Amino acid sequence: NVRVRGERLQAWADRADFDRPAKTLRLSGGRPVVRVESSESSADKGWLGAVKADRILATESSSPERAKSRRLEADGKVEGWLYFPSKDKAPSLP
């Protein structure tokens, strides 16, 4: 069993593969779960969410011409939720 805890993220699964150069975290086995909670002071403005799936991939990318981008992908049987406290605080989508 693997448990990951960070400033805004919690995750657990039977297996976790982290690729530092590619900035990816791949979770599998035991129906992995990722829970996200951003703070009011962060750029994400206090939204909450959770996902449970057969496989989960979290990635982070940045390039000189684009801002930092974080992405969470889930496949297989997926269940989850998102909560935005108010319309003013919802992150903008590309």
BALOBA-1460 file (C-alpha; in Angstrom, 3 decimals):
// residues 94
<rec num="1" residu="n" x="0.000" y="0.000" z="0.000"/>
<rec num="2" residu="v" x="1.181" y="3.489" z="-0.901"/>
<rec num="3" residu="r" x="0.010" y="6.742" z="0.677"/>
<rec num="4" residu="v" x="1.036" y="10.152" z="-0.660"/>
<rec num="5" residu="r" x="0.498" y="13.366" z="1.284"/>
<rec num="6" residu="g" x="1.301" y="16.812" z="0.026"/>
<rec num="7" residu="e" x="0.371" y="20.418" z="0.658"/>
<rec num="8" residu="r" x="-2.853" y="20.154" z="-1.370"/>
<rec num="9" residu="l" x="-3.072" y="16.482" z="-2.316"/>
<rec num="10" residu="q" x="-3.647" y="13.117" z="-0.690"/>
<rec num="11" residu="a" x="-3.547" y="9.837" z="-2.614"/>
<rec num="12" residu="w" x="-3.507" y="6.137" z="-1.922"/>
<rec num="13" residu="a" x="-3.178" y="3.017" z="-4.076"/>
<rec num="14" residu="d" x="-1.555" y="-0.410" z="-4.132"/>
<rec num="15" residu="r" x="1.154" y="0.915" z="-6.452"/>
<rec num="16" residu="a" x="2.596" y="4.347" z="-7.255"/>
<rec num="17" residu="d" x="5.171" y="5.074" z="-9.962"/>
<rec num="18" residu="f" x="6.775" y="8.524" z="-9.855"/>
<rec num="19" residu="d" x="8.811" y="9.798" z="-12.804"/>
<rec num="20" residu="r" x="10.592" y="12.939" z="-11.608"/>
<rec num="21" residu="p" x="11.958" y="14.119" z="-15.011"/>
<rec num="22" residu="a" x="8.523" y="13.724" z="-16.647"/>
<rec num="23" residu="k" x="6.751" y="15.084" z="-13.531"/>
<rec num="24" residu="t" x="4.175" y="12.277" z="-13.503"/>
<rec num="25" residu="l" x="2.638" y="10.149" z="-10.769"/>
<rec num="26" residu="r" x="0.878" y="6.978" z="-11.924"/>
<rec num="27" residu="l" x="-1.381" y="5.218" z="-9.381"/>
<rec num="28" residu="s" x="-2.819" y="1.736" z="-9.887"/>
<rec num="29" residu="g" x="-4.129" y="-1.282" z="-8.004"/>
<rec num="30" residu="g" x="-6.721" y="-1.367" z="-5.247"/>
<rec num="31" residu="r" x="-8.889" y="1.350" z="-6.866"/>
<rec num="32" residu="p" x="-6.596" y="4.347" z="-6.261"/>
<rec num="33" residu="v" x="-7.967" y="7.569" z="-4.778"/>
<rec num="34" residu="v" x="-6.778" y="11.164" z="-5.154"/>
<rec num="35" residu="r" x="-8.180" y="13.946" z="-2.980"/>
<rec num="36" residu="v" x="-7.352" y="17.595" z="-3.748"/>
<rec num="37" residu="e" x="-7.902" y="20.556" z="-1.452"/>
<rec num="38" residu="s" x="-6.481" y="23.900" z="-2.473"/>
<rec num="39" residu="s" x="-6.203" y="26.782" z="-0.057"/>
<rec num="40" residu="e" x="-7.893" y="30.164" z="-0.337"/>
<rec num="41" residu="s" x="-4.485" y="31.767" z="-0.851"/>
<rec num="42" residu="s" x="-3.408" y="29.453" z="-3.693"/>
<rec num="43" residu="a" x="-3.877" y="30.188" z="-7.384"/>
<rec num="44" residu="d" x="-6.569" y="27.474" z="-7.448"/>
<rec num="45" residu="k" x="-8.738" y="29.499" z="-4.990"/>
<rec num="46" residu="g" x="-10.083" y="26.942" z="-2.541"/>
<rec num="47" residu="w" x="-11.721" y="24.235" z="-4.660"/>
<rec num="48" residu="l" x="-12.098" y="20.627" z="-3.491"/>
<rec num="49" residu="g" x="-12.280" y="17.339" z="-5.347"/>
<rec num="50" residu="a" x="-11.760" y="13.602" z="-5.209"/>
<rec num="51" residu="v" x="-11.556" y="10.803" z="-7.755"/>
<rec num="52" residu="k" x="-11.480" y="7.010" z="-7.444"/>
<rec num="53" residu="a" x="-10.665" y="4.924" z="-10.515"/>
<rec num="54" residu="d" x="-8.899" y="1.837" z="-11.833"/>
<rec num="55" residu="r" x="-5.891" y="3.970" z="-12.822"/>
<rec num="56" residu="i" x="-4.993" y="7.609" z="-12.125"/>
<rec num="57" residu="l" x="-2.287" y="9.721" z="-13.755"/>
<rec num="58" residu="a" x="-1.249" y="13.089" z="-12.304"/>
<rec num="59" residu="t" x="1.023" y="15.311" z="-14.409"/>
<rec num="60" residu="e" x="2.596" y="18.728" z="-14.104"/>
<rec num="61" residu="s" x="4.072" y="20.637" z="-17.007"/>
<rec num="62" residu="s" x="5.384" y="24.075" z="-17.735"/>
<rec num="63" residu="s" x="7.051" y="25.750" z="-20.629"/>
<rec num="64" residu="p" x="8.444" y="29.254" z="-21.207"/>
<rec num="65" residu="e" x="5.399" y="30.255" z="-23.263"/>
<rec num="66" residu="r" x="2.756" y="28.684" z="-20.953"/>
<rec num="67" residu="a" x="1.993" y="28.863" z="-17.268"/>
<rec num="68" residu="k" x="2.367" y="25.824" z="-15.054"/>
<rec num="69" residu="s" x="-0.305" y="23.244" z="-15.837"/>
<rec num="70" residu="r" x="-1.523" y="20.417" z="-13.610"/>
<rec num="71" residu="r" x="-3.663" y="17.589" z="-14.932"/>
<rec num="72" residu="l" x="-5.403" y="14.624" z="-13.343"/>
<rec num="73" residu="e" x="-6.572" y="11.778" z="-15.604"/>
<rec num="74" residu="a" x="-8.593" y="8.766" z="-14.467"/>
<rec num="75" residu="d" x="-9.692" y="5.740" z="-16.468"/>
<rec num="76" residu="g" x="-11.566" y="2.504" z="-16.007"/>
<rec num="77" residu="k" x="-14.499" y="2.714" z="-13.631"/>
<rec num="78" residu="v" x="-14.303" y="6.332" z="-12.434"/>
<rec num="79" residu="e" x="-16.196" y="8.001" z="-9.588"/>
<rec num="80" residu="g" x="-15.566" y="11.452" z="-8.188"/>
<rec num="81" residu="w" x="-16.703" y="14.962" z="-7.403"/>
<rec num="82" residu="l" x="-15.622" y="18.603" z="-7.641"/>
<rec num="83" residu="y" x="-16.752" y="21.483" z="-5.474"/>
<rec num="84" residu="f" x="-16.174" y="25.167" z="-6.233"/>
<rec num="85" residu="p" x="-17.186" y="27.354" z="-3.242"/>
<rec num="86" residu="s" x="-18.378" y="30.212" z="-5.468"/>
<rec num="87" residu="k" x="-18.452" y="31.143" z="-9.125"/>
<rec num="88" residu="d" x="-15.842" y="33.869" z="-8.518"/>
<rec num="89" residu="k" x="-13.378" y="31.279" z="-7.200"/>
<rec num="90" residu="a" x="-13.760" y="28.612" z="-9.899"/>
<rec num="91" residu="p" x="-10.570" y="28.089" z="-11.929"/>
<rec num="92" residu="s" x="-10.783" y="29.028" z="-15.592"/>
<rec num="93" residu="l" x="-10.578" y="26.222" z="-18.125"/>
<rec num="94" residu="p" x="-8.363" y="26.493" z="-21.209"/>
